[in-house]
Amino acid sequence: MTKVSNTIAIIEKNLSAMTEVEAQIAQYFTTHALTADDLSSQQVAMDLHVSQAALTRFAKKCGFSGYRAFIFEYLNSRDSVEQSFEHLKHPLTKRVLLDYDDITQQSHQLIDEDQLQRIAELIEEADRVYFFGQGSSGLVAREMKLRLMRLGVICEALTDQESFAWTISILDPKCLVIGFSLSGSTMTVLNSLTAAKEKGAKTVLFSTQAADHKEEYTETVTLASVPHLDYGNRISPQFPMLILLDILYAYFLEINREQKEAIFNAYTFPPANQKV
């Protein structure tokens, strides 16, 4: 636990085991830029209208001996991150790079290698794979479709509610549907995944709020996040998805690698001046 992003990742890993009050405390630490002055137990308890005992229970849920141990690690890790960027002069440069560093470090902590291997095998076993996403998540869906098509996967990316609906009508148990919802609140994607599950298809959700849907789909993959990531106002919202999808792609490529590389190498682009 050497960086604040790692502390945030630990909080997010334990969200599913938290009470409503503890989840409220967790949100405070994962969505606010906090300083030492903000973090006394008395101040936080007053700001959140919770008891100091609730703060202790929250810290223990995260694996710390108590609230003071949690805050010590939280502040030390933040200082270590900021020191690595102290050579930068412009605060905007620093803020953007801090967000990227935060996402990268969180991703390191959140990655479940066994789960990514299972998903790679689901892709390998499926007759058809469909990617559902809207907005920035739709761009990720298209990216994954293009990459897997070149490895011989029969797949399609859908980015609107009407397309989700007609795709669900042709699903069967040999299909796999992978949904992307950064916020975890894109109901068209979530409802479509649920409908796909009812048709017998395997379902996978990539989301920053995957813990909220842990029992609903075949696999739920938790993505790293920073405050307001889904707005895309500092860094690309696709970034945490692409980190995990690059790893997933590597896992999938390793299954029958020679066959996939032969398919990939057989694919050639037409000359730039040739009409297609």
N, C-alpha and C positions, 0 to 999 in steps of 0.2 A: 504494500500500500504506500507508494511513494509519490503519487500525484492526486490532486483533487478529483480528476476524472475517474481514477480508480475508486475513490470513496463513493462517488456518485454511482458508479457501476455496481458496487456492493449494495447500495441502497436499492437500486432497481432490481437486483437479483432476488432480494428478500421481500419485495412488495407484496407478492401473493400471500405471504404469511402474516401480513400486518393487519391490524384492526383499522377501522375507519379513521380513528384519531391518529394512529401511527402513520397511516398513509398521508394524512394531512400534513404531518410534520415532515415526512419524506418529500412531499412536493415543495415545501418551503426551502429545503436545502438543494433541490435539483433545479429549481426554476428562478432563484434569486441570486444576484451578485452580492454576497455577504462579506462583511468585514468583521474583525475581532470585536468591535464595539457592539455589533448586532447580536452576538452569539452567547452572551451570558445566559444561563438557564432562566434567570428571572425575566430577562428581556424577551427571550423567545417564547416563554410561557405566557407572558402578557400579550405579545403580538398575536399569538395563535389562539389565545383563550383556552389553553390546556394547562394541566398540572405539571409540575416539575417531575413528578413520578412518571408521567407519560413520556417525558423526554428520556428518562432512564430506560424505560421499557423499549422505546424505539431504538436507542443505541445498542441495547443487548440483542434485539432482533437482527441488527446489522453485524453482530459478532464482536462488539466491543464490550469491555468490562463495565462501562458506564458512560454517561453523557460527557464527562470531562475528557475521557480517553478518546471519544469520538471527535470532539472539537479539536483536541490537540493534533490528531492526525489530519483532520480537515484543513486546518490553518497551515500546518507544516507543509502539506502537499501543495497547497496553493502557492506558498512562497517559493517552493522549488521550481514550479512551472514558470512563475513570473521571472525568476532569475535567469532562466534560459533564454529569455527574450529581452533582457535589459539593454542589449546593444542596439536595439531598434529605437528610432527617435519618434516616429509618427504613431500616435495611439491607435489610429485606424488599422495600420499594418499589424500591430501587436494584437488587437482584438480579433482580427480575422484568423491569424495564425494560432492564437490561443484556442479558438473554436475548433480548428482542424486538429490541433494537438489533443484537445479534450475528446473529440469524437474517436480519434485513433486509439487513445489509451483506453477509453471505455470499451471499444470494440475488442481489444485484446482480452479484457476481463470477461466480456459477455459471450465470447465465442464458445460454442459447444461442439467440439470436433466430431463426437459420435453422432450428434444430431445432423450435422451437415453431411456426414457420410450416409446416413439413412435417407436424407432427401436426394442425394445424388443417385442412390439406388432406386428410389421411387421414380426418378426421371428415366433411368435406364430401363425399368420394367414397364413403363407406361406405353400404351399404343399411341396416345396423343397427349400433348401437354398444352395447357392454356394458361396464359398469364393475364391476370386482371389488375388494372390500375387506372387511376384517373389523375389528371394534372401532372405534377412532377413524378408521381408514382407510375403514371402511364408511360413516361419516357423510359423509365427503368424496365418496364414490361417489354417495350419494343427492343431495347438494347439486349435483353436476355434472349428474346426470340431470335434475333439475328445471329447471335453467337452460337446458340444451340442448333439452329438450322444447318450451319456449316459443319456440324458434327453428325448430321444425319437424323436429327430429332424431328419428328413431325409435330410442329407446334404453331401456335398463333398467339398474338397479343391483342387483347381487347381493351378499349379505353372509354367506353360509354355504356350506359345502362341498357340500351336496346341491344347492343352486341352481347352483353352479359346474358340477357334473357334468352336469345336464340341459341347461344352456345350451350346453356344449361339444358335446353330441350334435346340436345343430341348427345349428352354425356352418358357414359356407362361405367361400370366398375373398373374397366381397364384404362380409364382416363385419370389424369392428374391436373388439378387446378391450383395454381400458385397465385395468391393475392398479395398486393402491396398496398398498405395503408400506413403511411408514416405516423399520422396522428392517432391511428386506431379508432377513428370516429367516422370514417367514410362508409356510411351505411350501405350504399349501393354495392361496394366491394364486399363488406362483411355479410350482408344478406345473400349475396350471390354465392359466396363460399358455403354458407349454410345450405342453400338450395342445392349446390353441387354435391355436398355430403349426403343429402337426402336421396340423390340419384345414384348413390353408391360410389362416386368418384373419391379418390384420395384428395385431401385438401391441405394446403400449407399457407400460413399467414406470416408475412414479414411486417413487423410493426414495432414502434417504440413502446406500445402498450400491449405487447403480446401476452403478458402475464394475466391480463383481464380476460383472455380468451383461451386459456391453457387447455381446458377440457373440451373445447368446441370443435377443434380440427385435428387432423392427423398429426401435424406438427405446427408449433407456433414458435417463431424465431424472434428474439428480442433484439431490436436495433438500438444503437447508441443515439444520444440526442443532446442538444444544448437548448437553452431557452429560445422559443420562437423559431426553431429550425424549419418548421413547416411553412413559415412565411417566406423563407429564402431571402431574408433581408441582409444577411452577412455572408453566409456560405451556402453552397448548393444543397438543397434538401435531399438530392439523390446520393450524396457522398456516403452516409452510413450504410445505405443499401448496397452500393457498388462494392464496398469493401468485402462484405460477406458473400456477395454474388461472385466476385472474383475467386474467392476461396472455394465456393461451391462448384464453380466451373472447373477448377483444378482437380477437385475430387472426382467430378464426373468424367473428365478426360482420362483419368487413370484407370477407369473401368473399361476393359477391352481397348487399351490405348492404341495399339497398332491399327485396329480396324477404324477407329475414329480419325487417326492421323491420315490414313489412306483416303477416307472420305473428304477430309479437310483439304488435302493436297490435290485431290481430283477436281476440286472446285476452282474454276478459273474465271476471271472477269473478262468481258469482251473488250477489245481495244477501244480506246477513248473515242475514236472517230467512227466506230461502227454502230449503226443503229440496231436497237433491239426491240 
